[in-house]
């Protein structure tokens, strides 16, 4: 208990930018393929300290969404209905940033946005691979199908991660020397914390499901903005693809992952709900920060209507 309290105080005192830069570097090191170090014990001690901070960060985030998550039904059918409603009334949904990106953003503003988005991208395929460990067959199989789509069904040209890299290169984002906002780093750190720590396994499933549910509503706007700005079709394919494919993924995820898990163990409904709200809240925090940076002075923007974008929608943010 003392260690948890110390970690919680450290997170509370830390500057968010410093904390999330530290956690982002930690994630990069612990997930990179490597050889054994000369001092394994020292490495474990360092990892323990970092993971204490990581879990304290997640638990602070959880407290902020706990009351709403507790309202989620524990019946499988009613739970999936509650979950799907997050597409309309979840945190960050309908944010006017995305219609502005579609209609008004300059190329330099779009480059800034993509740089932040790429920094917060934790790799959906890796997150899915981590989250599916030891799950029952039905959810595991659906997550495997999702993973295979992310991996281009075995075709390197169809892999989703390299598609985002292609956009980054086409826009010259690698040479764009602007600071990363801590909110973007926090988004990636949150997703990795949920996927790596098995005590948050069901939170990770909820968070991943929330991405599939809400990303299409944003991606179509980003894809439109990129097209308006003259970005080559091949380079903008990442957002164009996810504006359609994630609709199918979301339906299957809710039916094959969420419903069976809640039916088998109703107690996990709250954890799944927390995970979804954590992810959406972190995304909403990013959108607000992006608007603060990009809309100075504020610019008018038409509100986005999530309930009218079923056939096509927008960003993996």
Wavefront OBJ file of the C-alpha trace (Angstrom):
o trace
v 0.000 0.000 0.000
v 2.861 2.376 0.790
v 4.371 1.834 -2.665
v 1.026 2.530 -4.340
v 0.568 5.725 -2.328
v 4.083 6.891 -3.148
v 3.523 6.250 -6.854
v 0.187 8.024 -6.812
v 1.757 11.081 -5.197
v 4.578 11.015 -7.738
v 2.067 11.033 -10.609
v 0.097 13.826 -8.957
v 3.226 15.967 -8.535
v 4.744 15.266 -11.938
v 4.422 17.627 -14.853
v 2.298 15.694 -17.373
v 4.822 16.302 -20.153
v 7.674 14.904 -18.039
v 5.653 11.914 -16.841
v 4.466 10.879 -20.292
v 7.794 11.448 -21.952
v 9.283 9.119 -19.328
v 6.586 6.466 -19.811
v 6.843 6.704 -23.606
v 10.584 6.060 -23.432
v 9.964 3.180 -21.033
v 7.468 1.614 -23.448
v 9.883 1.934 -26.334
v 12.622 0.158 -24.381
v 10.545 -2.628 -22.863
v 8.849 -3.543 -26.153
v 11.910 -3.440 -28.392
v 13.516 -6.744 -29.291
v 16.830 -6.907 -27.436
v 19.503 -9.150 -25.981
v 19.981 -9.840 -22.266
v 21.600 -6.980 -20.382
v 24.729 -7.375 -18.285
v 22.765 -6.492 -15.150
v 19.336 -8.083 -15.255
v 18.571 -7.189 -11.621
v 19.184 -3.483 -12.241
v 16.904 -3.593 -15.263
v 14.152 -5.252 -13.253
v 14.427 -2.663 -10.488
v 14.095 0.142 -13.033
v 11.143 -1.578 -14.679
v 9.435 -1.990 -11.307
v 9.694 1.744 -10.612
v 8.355 2.608 -14.061
v 5.465 0.177 -13.792
v 4.482 1.580 -10.417
v 4.182 4.988 -12.049
v 2.338 3.495 -14.999
v -0.252 1.741 -12.848
v -0.691 4.829 -10.667
v -1.360 6.846 -13.839
v -3.931 4.315 -15.053
v -5.669 4.152 -11.683
v -5.969 7.954 -11.547
v -7.541 7.857 -14.989
v -9.885 5.067 -13.887
v -11.176 7.073 -10.951
v -12.285 9.808 -13.336
v -14.557 7.447 -15.318
v -15.586 4.997 -12.587
v -19.031 6.418 -11.885
v -20.131 6.353 -15.519
v -18.635 2.897 -16.086
v -20.571 1.573 -13.085
v -23.799 2.394 -14.938
v -23.009 -0.147 -17.687
v -25.464 -3.086 -17.671
v -24.171 -6.559 -16.841
v -26.530 -8.340 -19.220
v -24.700 -9.066 -22.499
v -27.362 -7.713 -24.877
v -27.989 -4.563 -22.855
v -24.264 -4.058 -22.367
v -23.513 -4.074 -26.096
v -26.328 -1.558 -26.564
v -24.773 0.671 -23.896
v -21.362 0.259 -25.519
v -22.597 1.088 -29.033
v -24.260 4.260 -27.723
v -20.793 5.586 -26.900
v -20.420 6.326 -30.611
v -22.900 9.160 -30.126
v -22.552 10.249 -26.495
v -19.070 9.054 -25.513
v -16.308 11.534 -24.612
v -14.932 13.362 -27.634
v -17.634 12.277 -30.065
v -18.766 14.945 -32.488
v -15.686 17.068 -31.845
v -15.646 19.883 -34.446
v -11.895 19.479 -34.941
v -12.485 16.850 -37.596
v -14.906 18.710 -39.827
v -12.417 21.602 -39.623
v -9.590 19.299 -40.712
v -11.750 18.143 -43.607
v -12.763 21.596 -44.779
v -10.351 24.260 -43.566
v -6.951 23.053 -42.310
v -3.871 24.120 -44.244
v -1.215 21.621 -45.280
v 1.066 22.761 -42.438
v -1.757 22.360 -39.933
v -2.541 18.888 -41.253
v 1.142 17.953 -41.004
v 1.152 19.043 -37.347
v -1.971 16.969 -36.676
v -0.543 13.858 -38.335
v 2.689 14.189 -36.363
v 0.737 14.174 -33.095
v -1.462 11.291 -34.220
v 1.494 9.168 -35.275
v 3.182 9.799 -31.909
v 0.116 8.525 -30.060
v -0.296 5.436 -32.229
v 0.622 2.402 -30.145
v 0.087 -0.124 -32.965
v -3.356 -1.721 -33.027
v -1.985 -5.060 -34.177
v 0.460 -5.274 -31.268
v -2.154 -4.160 -28.761
v -4.565 -6.801 -30.054
v -1.908 -9.497 -29.894
v -1.151 -8.610 -26.274
v -4.798 -8.298 -25.236
v -5.923 -11.681 -26.585
v -3.651 -13.755 -24.347
v -5.503 -16.633 -22.609
v -8.954 -15.465 -23.678
v -11.740 -17.957 -24.455
v -11.814 -19.315 -28.047
v -14.614 -17.165 -29.485
v -13.176 -13.752 -28.494
v -9.651 -14.950 -29.280
v -10.662 -15.978 -32.799
v -12.307 -12.626 -33.527
v -9.265 -10.774 -32.253
v -7.106 -13.020 -34.432
v -9.195 -12.086 -37.478
v -8.830 -8.422 -36.595
v -5.070 -8.853 -36.158
v -4.837 -10.569 -39.544
v -6.593 -7.642 -41.203
v -4.168 -5.237 -39.495
v -1.340 -7.369 -40.883
v -2.656 -7.078 -44.428
v -3.751 -10.724 -44.396
v -0.153 -11.723 -44.917
v 0.630 -9.106 -47.581
v 3.222 -6.536 -46.510
v 1.694 -3.870 -48.764
v -1.614 -4.271 -46.953
v -0.236 -3.893 -43.426
v -1.881 -0.974 -41.661
v 1.135 0.229 -39.672
v 3.292 0.859 -42.755
v 0.360 2.704 -44.338
v 0.550 5.303 -41.585
v 4.316 5.442 -42.042
v 3.781 6.090 -45.757
v 1.548 9.066 -44.934
v 4.104 10.410 -42.460
v 6.780 10.239 -45.149
v 4.601 11.708 -47.872
v 3.852 14.724 -45.690
v 7.468 15.095 -44.600
v 6.373 14.821 -40.992
v 9.665 13.237 -39.974
v 11.349 16.568 -40.756
v 8.717 18.634 -38.969
v 10.480 19.904 -35.855
v 7.595 20.704 -33.534
v 7.075 19.481 -29.954
v 4.844 16.520 -29.282
v 2.003 17.416 -26.951
v 1.852 15.331 -23.792
v -1.780 14.421 -24.424
v -0.754 12.454 -27.508
v 1.966 10.604 -25.600
v -0.496 9.904 -22.779
v -2.866 8.264 -25.244
v -0.199 5.824 -26.416
v 1.006 5.217 -22.857
v -2.526 4.431 -21.713
v -3.168 1.904 -24.463
v 0.130 0.155 -23.861
v -0.397 0.049 -20.091
v -3.789 -1.613 -20.516
v -2.490 -4.187 -22.996
v 0.724 -5.133 -21.173
v -0.604 -5.420 -17.615
v -2.960 -8.394 -17.417
v -4.834 -6.886 -14.481
v -6.203 -4.475 -17.105
v -6.943 -7.160 -19.718
v -10.664 -6.392 -19.923
v -9.970 -2.663 -19.864
v -7.762 -3.189 -22.936
v -10.569 -5.047 -24.700
v -12.961 -2.179 -23.993
v -10.427 0.406 -25.144
v -9.708 -1.451 -28.397
v -13.418 -1.884 -29.018
v -13.915 1.850 -28.507
v -11.339 2.568 -31.209
v -13.121 0.323 -33.678
v -16.473 1.861 -32.729
v -15.556 5.530 -33.028
v -12.578 5.798 -35.383
v -14.589 5.708 -38.637
v -16.521 8.838 -37.665
v -13.247 10.755 -37.639
v -11.164 9.010 -40.302
v -13.452 9.965 -43.164
v -12.940 13.639 -42.306
v -9.167 13.310 -42.154
v -9.176 11.411 -45.458
v -11.294 14.160 -47.030
v -8.945 16.832 -45.738
v -5.912 15.026 -47.101
v -7.594 14.682 -50.494
v -8.547 18.379 -50.490
v -4.908 19.259 -49.814
v -3.710 17.213 -52.781
v -2.096 14.352 -50.855
v -1.615 11.337 -53.114
v -4.258 8.616 -52.871
v -1.760 5.946 -51.854
v -0.454 8.120 -49.011
v -3.905 8.845 -47.577
v -5.039 5.216 -47.826
v -4.553 4.618 -44.074
v -7.419 6.931 -43.110
v -9.562 6.030 -46.134
v -9.314 2.341 -45.257
v -10.202 2.794 -41.597
v -13.213 4.925 -42.442
v -14.822 1.752 -43.842
v -13.074 -1.318 -42.441
v -13.493 -0.357 -38.782
v -17.284 -0.330 -39.195
v -17.130 -4.052 -39.942
v -14.567 -4.631 -37.211
v -16.711 -2.865 -34.633
v -19.805 -4.934 -35.337
v -17.811 -8.166 -35.122
v -15.920 -7.038 -31.994
v -19.126 -6.227 -30.138
v -20.796 -9.473 -31.177
v -17.865 -11.896 -30.910
v -15.704 -10.369 -28.162
v -17.761 -8.187 -25.841
v -21.046 -10.085 -25.724
v -19.532 -13.538 -25.021
v -17.180 -12.204 -22.341
v -19.963 -10.402 -20.493
v -22.331 -13.361 -20.888
v -19.750 -15.696 -19.362
v -18.703 -13.325 -16.566
v -20.990 -10.300 -16.018
v -18.465 -8.781 -13.593
v -16.122 -7.907 -16.474
v -18.691 -5.489 -17.928
v -17.548 -2.693 -15.627
v -13.885 -3.194 -16.543
v -14.690 -3.219 -20.273
v -16.776 -0.075 -19.837
v -13.961 1.622 -17.929
v -11.511 0.743 -20.676
v -13.749 2.217 -23.370
v -14.270 5.415 -21.384
v -10.556 5.674 -20.608
v -9.720 5.509 -24.305
v -12.407 7.963 -25.346
v -11.501 10.403 -22.571
v -7.830 10.307 -23.566
v -8.841 10.946 -27.174
v -11.079 13.847 -26.183
v -8.184 15.355 -24.226
v -6.061 15.181 -27.381
v -8.739 16.818 -29.524
v -9.100 19.694 -27.070
v -5.322 20.230 -27.010
v -5.123 20.056 -30.800
v -7.833 22.694 -31.109
v -6.043 24.927 -28.617
v -2.918 24.759 -30.754
v -4.536 24.918 -34.179
v -7.317 27.381 -33.449
v -5.378 30.360 -32.167
v -7.279 32.585 -32.675
v -10.338 30.279 -32.672
v -11.830 29.490 -36.047
v -15.467 28.669 -36.758
v -16.199 25.033 -37.476
v -19.317 23.074 -38.267
v -20.198 20.509 -35.593
v -19.693 16.924 -36.692
v -22.768 14.685 -36.510
v -21.640 11.167 -35.572
v -25.115 9.699 -36.048
v -25.112 10.743 -39.721
v -21.787 9.155 -40.692
v -22.667 5.475 -40.540
v -21.754 4.728 -44.152
v -18.353 6.370 -43.831
v -16.546 7.945 -40.938
v -13.045 9.064 -39.481
v -9.530 8.952 -37.436
v -7.944 6.261 -35.346
v -7.322 8.955 -32.689
l 1 2 3 4 5 6 7 8 9 10 11 12 13 14 15 16 17 18 19 20 21 22 23 24 25 26 27 28 29 30 31 32 33 34 35 36 37 38 39 40 41 42 43 44 45 46 47 48 49 50 51 52 53 54 55 56 57 58 59 60 61 62 63 64 65 66 67 68 69 70 71 72 73 74 75 76 77 78 79 80 81 82 83 84 85 86 87 88 89 90 91 92 93 94 95 96 97 98 99 100 101 102 103 104 105 106 107 108 109 110 111 112 113 114 115 116 117 118 119 120 121 122 123 124 125 126 127 128 129 130 131 132 133 134 135 136 137 138 139 140 141 142 143 144 145 146 147 148 149 150 151 152 153 154 155 156 157 158 159 160 161 162 163 164 165 166 167 168 169 170 171 172 173 174 175 176 177 178 179 180 181 182 183 184 185 186 187 188 189 190 191 192 193 194 195 196 197 198 199 200 201 202 203 204 205 206 207 208 209 210 211 212 213 214 215 216 217 218 219 220 221 222 223 224 225 226 227 228 229 230 231 232 233 234 235 236 237 238 239 240 241 242 243 244 245 246 247 248 249 250 251 252 253 254 255 256 257 258 259 260 261 262 263 264 265 266 267 268 269 270 271 272 273 274 275 276 277 278 279 280 281 282 283 284 285 286 287 288 289 290 291 292 293 294 295 296 297 298 299 300 301 302 303 304 305 306 307 308 309 310 311 312 313 314 315 316 317
